Amino acid sequence: MRHTSWLALAALLAAACGSVSNPSADGGPSDGDSGAGEPDAAVPGPVAVRVLSEDGRRQPLSEVPVAFFQPDGSLAQVVTTDQDGLASAEIAAGGAVLAFATQLIEGGPGYPRAMGVLDVHPGDEITLGGPSYFQLPPTHSMQLQTPTASGATTYFVETPCGYFPGSPDQGAGLVTYSIDFYDTCNDSPFSLVASARSADGLEQKTLVHSGVEIADQTTFAASAEWQDLGTTLVSIDGMSADLRVVGAQYVRGIVGGSAMPTSLFDVREEVSSATLSLNPRHVSQLDSALLHVRVNHEQSLLGQQILEIWADERDEIELPFDELLLPWFGTPLVDLGSHSITVPQVGAGEWDATYLFFNWYTRREGELVEGYWTLVVPPGVTSAVFPAVPEEFADWLPADIDDIYAYGKVIERSDLDGWHDARQLGLDPFHGIAPEGTANVRTSFMGGAD
């Protein structure tokens, strides 16, 4: 088996972005010390991995092989997860872990799926799993009724379980909505945001209600009143000349302890100077709302950046782009011959972690066969070598691959203290799993986003 250090190659290939080595916990280059809170790098210690399902429920997966690698790329041990989805082994600082799952979606086709983290350290407790989403069938169903709103023709309500359309009866002056609840969003009581839009889609009113008890097969009559949307002045400065378009929209909200999506108007402007003002509308009755700001580079192959900012006070928000924007990245390049992934980078900055994904395809006897890899890589590393796959897991990276699709993103979160915190969460930031109402997130997507 070929042994190689997956961080060593980064130092050779990233000269354009400065010297890159094993990053420290704050995202900067390491000076060789283990750093505060890190065990002695020379002493092997336990690393634990917990594997969760990708069926939306994030349940522990047993019988999943997890490979633990030493810093030189040599295989230390393969451990199968127990009934709690846990596997652990002792490795030195700078090693790696890879979970080889055969089916993470219940009833799915069972594609090979490899998930891993590079540059792990003794004491790490890493979670590798899928996103959280709703599962059918619903656990409860009920109806909501609101009064009609003047001038409105389209109605919908949003709850922690998503979006549900309304059916207006103009004669009775009532709108009826059928609401479903699922096992991942059926906490009671819950809050809701109902919306009423005009026929031209330009006007919207909202009705907010909290403390609603889930009561199966019943009807809840909302007593709140329709209110106009508020407007936020988003003042942006420090924009560089290579930016193309900036957009802003409130996409989620919290009220009465419930977090839910909010479908509101998107506003966007082309960039023509270093400053820009946007006026996204918001639901005034919310305790907190998530502002979603999208930024496009003039070179579309450098992807897109998104700023997600929770705002309690929403009259005015100032965004200094010269401080907030991350570097820009092109499409990742996967070289199966060297087991390496290289990412073109433009600009400098610090972030918590890099997330690289590739999907491979091949045809065997006329049938399409595919597999997936997702790797969590330290910040500042623009090229990395992933561990050589043990022979017994050759199906996860076969020799007859015909094509590869790759993408990725880098993420900086306000609630994480650099690489140490980020790697414990494994793929959760990649899937957008973050604390509601507290975690502001900055993401730079790799390549081709519009």
C-alpha atoms as one frame of an Amber mdcrd trajectory, in Angstrom:
protein
   0.000   0.000   0.000   1.279   3.474  -0.896   1.819   5.685   2.162   1.902
   9.463   1.957   1.102  12.462   4.123  -2.057  14.204   2.907  -1.001  17.568
   4.324   2.508  17.500   2.890   1.312  17.937  -0.687  -0.531  21.096   0.300
   2.710  22.880   1.099   4.030  22.119  -2.384   0.940  23.073  -4.391  -0.309
  26.160  -2.544   2.593  28.543  -3.143   0.246  31.049  -4.772  -1.660  31.358
  -1.504   1.363  31.423   0.795   3.022  28.694   2.785   0.501  26.115   3.939
   1.179  23.644   6.714  -0.794  21.821   9.366  -3.201  24.600  10.432  -3.614
  25.599  14.034  -6.948  25.785  15.850  -7.477  29.432  14.887  -7.121  28.753
  11.179  -3.582  30.090  10.829  -0.419  28.116  10.060   0.893  26.008  12.923
   4.280  26.738  14.430   4.705  23.082  15.363   3.289  23.291  18.880   0.245
  21.225  19.718  -1.575  24.390  20.751  -3.805  25.176  23.725  -6.250  22.399
  24.399  -4.503  19.921  22.058  -2.729  16.799  23.378   0.993  16.300  22.730
   1.260  15.556  18.990   3.917  12.905  19.571   1.716  10.802  21.850  -1.017
   8.665  20.206  -4.415   8.872  21.840  -8.050   7.897  21.303 -10.132   9.386
  18.511 -13.870   8.597  18.522 -16.178   8.677  15.477 -19.963   8.534  15.582
 -21.755   7.656  12.332 -25.372   8.807  11.843 -27.918   7.976   9.163 -28.799
  10.143   6.171 -32.527   9.390   6.235 -33.289  12.726   7.917 -33.562  11.217
  11.390 -29.790  11.122  12.043 -30.008   7.838  13.946 -26.826   5.952  15.005
 -25.633   3.491  12.349 -24.099   0.200  13.473 -21.831  -2.131  11.486 -20.169
   0.711   9.554 -16.393   0.199   9.082 -14.320   3.221  10.137 -10.657   3.362
   9.085  -8.192   5.229  11.313  -4.971   6.441   9.646  -1.680   7.663  11.086
  -0.222  11.028   9.949   2.012   9.294   7.344  -1.063   7.772   5.663  -0.551
   4.266   7.023  -3.623   2.383   8.203  -3.717   2.094  11.985  -6.945   0.135
  12.448 -10.400  -0.533  11.017 -13.144  -0.523  13.660 -16.824  -1.311  13.070
 -19.362   0.985  14.722 -21.391  -0.417  17.611 -25.137  -0.088  18.247 -24.608
   3.547  19.232 -22.846   4.291  15.942 -19.495   4.664  17.720 -16.006   3.510
  16.752 -12.673   4.553  18.275  -8.965   3.863  17.951  -5.656   5.385  19.014
  -3.734   7.465  16.473  -1.237  10.320  16.565  -2.127  13.971  15.965  -2.465
  14.759  12.269  -4.056  11.441  11.352  -7.363  10.911   9.554 -10.626   8.982
   9.826 -12.792   7.566   7.028 -16.199   5.909   7.425 -17.161   3.485   4.639
 -20.957   3.318   4.555 -22.859   1.216   2.067 -26.344   2.641   2.629 -27.195
   5.715   4.643 -30.724   6.228   3.311 -33.398   3.794   4.436 -34.717   1.890
   1.436 -32.239   3.650  -0.857 -30.030   2.111  -3.539 -27.070   1.665  -1.220
 -24.445   3.719  -3.042 -20.924   3.529  -1.577 -20.443   6.615   0.588 -17.155
   7.599   2.204 -17.049  10.361   4.826 -13.884  11.538   6.504 -11.944  14.165
   8.404  -8.256  14.947   7.851  -5.870  16.255  10.526  -7.621  14.772  13.554
  -6.109  14.790  17.038  -6.272  12.545  20.103  -9.329  13.433  22.170 -11.444
  14.301  19.135 -15.061  13.117  19.123 -16.229  13.455  15.533 -19.747  13.119
  14.126 -20.237  11.898  10.544 -23.809  11.885   9.286 -26.429  13.339   7.000
 -28.756  16.340   7.131 -31.897  16.586   9.226 -35.170  16.706   7.312 -38.802
  15.676   7.609 -39.907  12.087   7.222 -43.257  10.802   5.940 -45.840   9.930
   7.059 -46.896  12.780   9.359 -47.315  12.081  13.054 -50.171  14.588  13.419
 -52.419  16.703  11.192 -54.649  19.652  12.020 -56.246  22.674  10.406 -55.651
  26.371  10.878 -58.113  29.135  10.099 -57.322  32.829   9.657 -59.449  35.728
   8.445 -58.949  36.872   4.864 -56.788  39.959   4.252 -57.864  42.940   2.169
 -56.499  42.765  -1.392 -54.947  39.316  -0.955 -55.536  36.363  -3.267 -52.801
  33.906  -2.243 -52.326  32.542   1.267 -49.844  30.203   2.949 -48.630  29.400
   6.446 -45.170  28.392   7.633 -44.414  26.372  10.764 -41.344  24.493  12.034
 -42.520  21.717   9.669 -42.475  23.897   6.548 -44.831  25.538   4.064 -48.570
  24.818   3.690 -50.932  26.613   1.217 -54.237  28.119   2.277 -57.700  27.893
   0.684 -59.619  31.189   0.952 -63.415  31.389   1.199 -64.067  35.045   0.418
 -67.773  34.707   1.204 -67.088  33.452   4.720 -64.064  35.692   5.121 -61.926
  32.721   6.219 -58.801  30.952   4.988 -58.261  27.280   5.853 -54.838  25.612
   5.930 -54.104  21.900   6.409 -50.932  21.476   8.490 -48.884  18.302   8.952
 -46.330  17.512  11.651 -43.430  15.075  11.401 -41.228  13.276  13.887 -38.427
  15.851  13.612 -40.658  18.945  14.042 -43.649  18.037  16.207 -42.813  19.921
  19.404 -45.892  21.350  21.097 -46.738  24.183  21.512 -45.527  25.699  18.255
 -45.600  29.052  16.480 -46.675  29.956  12.953 -46.361  32.725  10.391 -49.239
  33.047   7.902 -48.811  35.184   4.769 -51.297  36.863   2.442 -50.135  38.123
  -0.946 -51.761  40.301  -3.569 -52.496  38.995  -7.064 -49.444  40.755  -8.530
 -47.226  39.272  -5.785 -45.905  42.695  -4.813 -47.701  43.129  -1.486 -47.584
  40.805   1.504 -49.071  40.869   4.976 -48.282  38.446   7.803 -50.124  37.052
  10.785 -48.037  35.578  13.613 -49.328  33.312  16.365 -47.423  31.577  19.191
 -48.271  28.957  21.792 -50.425  26.767  19.546 -50.931  23.259  20.940 -50.777
  20.345  18.534 -54.174  18.604  18.621 -54.634  15.930  15.985 -57.599  16.348
  13.602 -58.746  19.631  15.168 -59.059  23.208  13.884 -57.251  26.155  15.468
 -58.708  29.615  14.812 -55.959  32.258  14.910 -56.952  35.430  16.706 -53.987
  37.576  15.650 -54.357  40.330  13.056 -52.707  40.792   9.667 -49.819  43.285
   9.703 -47.684  44.952   7.041 -44.091  43.875   6.566 -41.270  45.973   7.961
 -38.238  47.131   5.958 -34.548  46.833   6.860 -31.911  49.208   5.542 -28.909
  47.015   4.729 -25.895  49.300   4.224 -22.929  47.598   2.546 -19.472  49.096
   2.111 -15.957  47.913   1.364 -17.004  46.209  -1.885 -14.287  45.448  -4.407
 -14.593  46.160  -8.122 -14.754  42.450  -9.025 -18.150  41.861  -7.390 -21.148
  41.560  -9.718 -24.479  41.196  -7.859 -25.564  41.358  -4.212 -28.957  40.113
  -2.984 -30.668  40.010   0.406 -33.677  38.164   1.793 -34.992  37.099   5.195
 -35.355  33.312   5.049 -36.003  32.092   8.617 -37.417  33.431  11.846 -37.877
  32.648  15.510 -40.953  33.508  17.570 -42.190  31.993  20.805 -39.259  29.582
  20.833 -40.111  28.089  17.411 -37.818  28.425  14.389 -39.348  28.244  10.937
 -38.836  29.278   7.304 -40.209  32.617   6.131 -40.958  33.142   2.438 -40.314
  36.832   1.867 -39.289  39.009  -1.050 -35.772  38.860  -2.479 -34.047  42.129
  -3.394 -30.862  42.380  -5.434 -28.685  45.021  -7.050 -25.759  45.064  -9.446
 -22.543  46.381  -7.934 -21.326  49.672  -9.401 -19.378  51.222  -6.516 -17.814
  50.385  -3.158 -21.109  51.010  -1.342 -24.627  49.679  -1.804 -27.964  49.813
   0.016 -30.671  47.133  -0.041 -34.144  47.150   1.534 -35.323  43.596   2.253
 -38.677  43.300   4.012 -39.117  41.416   7.258 -41.790  40.118   9.640 -41.872
  42.673  12.459 -43.484  40.315  14.990 -40.558  37.860  15.009 -38.174  37.718
  17.957 -35.242  37.158  15.589 -34.862  36.753  11.826 -32.157  35.302   9.594
 -30.907  37.629   6.872 -29.498  35.782   3.868 -27.047  37.888   1.798 -25.739
  36.471  -1.500 -22.680  37.809  -3.294 -21.577  36.898  -6.828 -18.137  37.470
  -8.296 -17.768  38.851 -11.828 -16.020  35.575 -12.699 -18.814  33.020 -12.370
 -16.326  30.149 -12.061 -15.342  31.544  -8.668 -18.678  30.617  -7.184 -20.807
  32.512  -4.701 -20.605  33.675  -1.100 -23.474  33.708   1.388 -23.660  35.591
   4.687 -26.296  34.361   7.154 -26.916  36.853   9.950 -29.421  36.564  12.790
 -30.912  39.968  13.618 -33.038  40.842  16.654 -33.163  44.531  15.743 -33.953
  44.903  12.055 -34.200  48.642  11.336 -30.651  48.907   9.948 -27.818  46.427
   9.435 -24.289  47.427   8.381 -22.124  44.969   6.481 -18.433  45.787   5.887
 -17.658  43.411   3.018 -13.914  44.023   3.227 -14.038  42.380   6.673 -16.787
  39.785   6.140 -16.098  38.197   2.771 -14.001  35.036   2.613 -11.621  34.107
  -0.207 -13.114  32.958  -3.511 -12.659  29.420  -4.827 -12.825  27.668  -8.168
 -14.040  24.136  -8.874 -12.057  21.444  -6.986  -9.783  19.300  -9.154  -9.653
  15.604  -8.231  -6.602  13.572  -9.293  -7.247   9.901  -8.603  -3.693   8.997
  -9.611  -2.233  10.938  -6.674  -5.343  10.719  -4.455  -5.325  14.503  -4.284
  -7.852  17.327  -4.416  -6.674  20.822  -5.370  -8.805  23.952  -5.023  -7.991
  27.227  -6.859  -8.163  30.113  -4.366  -8.330  33.875  -4.922  -7.787  36.192
  -1.966  -6.865  35.604   1.654  -8.779  35.106   4.870  -9.454  32.807   7.790
 -12.231  30.254   8.236 -13.097  27.232  10.360 -13.000  24.327   7.888 -13.082
  23.311   4.239 -15.609  20.757   2.940 -14.850  18.844  -0.255 -17.311  16.589
  -2.055 -17.004  14.454  -5.150 -19.378  12.066  -6.872 -17.830   9.414  -9.154
 -19.525   7.490 -11.969 -18.773   4.415 -14.032 -20.719   1.951 -16.205 -20.581
  -1.794 -15.742 -22.497  -4.073 -18.082 -24.617  -1.119 -19.163 -25.583  -0.144
 -15.605 -24.603   3.171 -14.024 -22.614   2.733 -10.816 -21.744   5.705  -8.627
 -20.340   6.615  -5.231 -19.813   9.638  -3.018 -16.982  11.089  -0.944 -17.147
  13.994   1.503 -14.006  15.191   3.289 -13.506  17.794   6.018 -10.130  19.499
   5.576  -8.294  22.079   7.742  -8.628  25.761   6.822  -5.889  27.232   4.677
  -5.196  23.955   2.859  -5.840  24.381  -0.873  -4.622  20.918  -1.829  -4.863
  17.710   0.155  -4.120  14.040  -0.336  -6.825  11.754   0.999  -5.844   8.395
   2.487  -5.277   5.395   0.255  -8.332   3.158   0.409  -7.712  -0.242   2.054
  -8.137  -3.106  -0.411 -11.276  -4.413   1.275 -12.989  -1.071   0.517 -11.972
  -0.807  -3.149 -15.641  -0.491  -4.168 -15.706   2.934  -2.549 -13.075   4.210
  -5.021 -12.816   1.691  -7.896 -10.141   1.744 -10.576 -12.623   1.963 -13.479
 -14.116   5.408 -12.713 -15.278   7.183 -15.888 -16.198  10.621 -14.588 -16.123
  12.759 -11.442 -18.204  15.745 -10.353 -16.651  17.805  -7.542 -17.621  20.831
  -5.511 -17.101  22.202  -2.021 -17.296  25.129   0.325 -15.450  26.810   3.164
 -17.341  27.892   6.263 -16.761  30.312   9.118 -19.252  30.219  12.011 -19.495
  32.692  14.882 -20.136  29.938  17.448 -17.024  27.884  16.571 -13.468  28.464
  17.775 -11.590  27.478  14.642 -10.525  24.080  13.355 -10.674  22.283  16.707
 -14.396  22.967  17.116 -15.245  22.522  13.438 -13.756  19.058  13.016 -15.733
  17.670  15.968 -18.937  18.480  14.041 -17.786  16.535  10.996 -20.213  17.130
   8.136 -22.861  19.042  10.118 -21.764  22.521   8.919 -21.636  21.160   5.346
 -25.306  20.171   5.727 -26.257  23.565   7.192 -26.868  22.243  10.707 -26.228
  25.134  13.107 -27.833  26.573  16.260 -30.919  28.598  15.359 -30.812  32.233
  16.419 -27.174  32.383  17.521 -24.807  31.096  14.817 -23.937  33.609  12.099
 -22.472  31.729   9.142 -20.230  32.862   6.287 -19.855  30.451   3.366 -17.797
  30.607   0.193 -18.995  28.083  -2.399 -16.537  26.622  -4.863 -16.994  27.191
  -8.550 -19.834  28.035 -10.882 -22.602  29.205  -8.507 -25.030  31.717 -10.039
